[in-house]
């Protein structure tokens, strides 16, 4: 019996060693070493700098130092590990708070807010003539995803998360495709394993791998690294104060485009301001109080309008089994109706948000360690969103 036990133990050790040290399981070792993704993990990856080529501080609104979140919100802010909360009004910093030693220059991972940045870059690539339109076939750039049973996969299908590919999105599973993408070393090899499993352009199905394919399209179309193109077309024109870092895979030198754009709350707020201003920027002060003549077009305003319009022609499968029109997603942007206010927002898995509220001429950024696991079913958003928006409305 003892001999049988030791033989079993030996087999178990060999099996575990095989899992951990088999060359193809690099990402498993990394995942076991670092566990769940965290907001400050960028030093464990190689990163490409997104240069801030023309930095200019955002202007401050009078009285900003006296504005703090109301005491009734403090418990929830602490419970979800909030590290930054910034509110812009009329293009000025209206309120700004930090916790846990974070500051206006502290880098934090965007996680899936990066998907919205990729969408903005697609708009730039169309404006530059690298891409004809959102209806151009993906196969023009990546023949691997040319067609499926006669149905052509288009850039629009990627933008609206309706590509119909096979991808396991679970970030909490050790063996999911998203975990392999995050901790792995070859995004191109992983992307080539994606296969079409249903007709594109029918169902909204949120998948990080779809954004990564979109990034490969951008790289092929522009002939430039994603980080370099982001610096040229967005980060420098919006006069970001600090260089950002876009984390790369280990082997291919490719940006983890579906996540992992690392910056600070104030510079993230600029991205929201850009969307609020319909793709325009005002170089002198960064807000619309300047003359129209002073503005520059960073992303085509028509593209911004499309990107922030829900793709209602798609069907969305809700958690309760219903199929409804997709009213919550556009071109890699989320949308919701909050107390009668139309809100467009960037969203990351650990509670990273940039909210754009046109009716109030406001932008709200919340960064932190966690978000709620409970969702508003009808509008498909984590219910902690209510906290950040209510706290912002209270300040505004």
C-alpha angles and dihedrals in degrees: 000000000000091000090051091051093052091047089053091047091051092050090049092052091048091049093050091046090050091053094046101041104031105117093236091057098065090122092052090056091048092048093050090047097048101023118195119014115268134200095243101045098108092107090067091061134060108255136200117215119241097206122222098216101177108027121189127168118244112249119252123232117231112270096021094135091060097053116096133157113273116263091246090068098048097088093053092044088054095042092059094042098246113193102173138021120178128173124192122196122184088352093302130110101260098173134001132180135167135191139189093032094302118140142180090283099044115119118229130175115259092205107186094357081084088072090068090050089054088052090054089051090053087055089052092049091053090048090050093050096245090117122035097212143317088275094062111119116256086223090071087072104021112029088191088077100038105124143339120211089333095313115119119221110223135193087249089060089055094045093051096044091243099118095120095224129148111254132146104223098186108126092186096059118091092215101041122122090241091055089050090050092049099045099023130096108223117055093169092055090047093048091053089060091062111105132188111250103169139024111288120238097032111083130038106228117168109226129162091208090065091060090048090055087050089055091052088052089052093049092049093044097048099031087225137107112261093240093050092048090048090052093049099043105030119003096052097039092052088050097235110196098220136038111254126217124225111199118230137207114259100246112023101044089232124147116247087237097178089062143348107078102147120205144121131277096253094053091044086056089060089063089056090047090053091055091044089054091051094250096313128120130198106216099199098055107354095239141088096256087088119084118277088242090065095057127100128208109240097167123013109265092222089056091049089052091052094043093054095046116094115250092234093167087074125082118235121205109219124208091249090060099258122133112217137163111280101254097156106060139055128161099341090314127111123222135194142168109236114186091327094314119120107227126189114192149179112225135198130190098246095049102284110155141170109187120196114200109182096182089061096035085235143135124198126196123192122180126179150126102271147022133195121282090211118090137205094238099204096052097026100231133131107257093233083079086077090061096052094044094046091049090049094048089050090055094043 
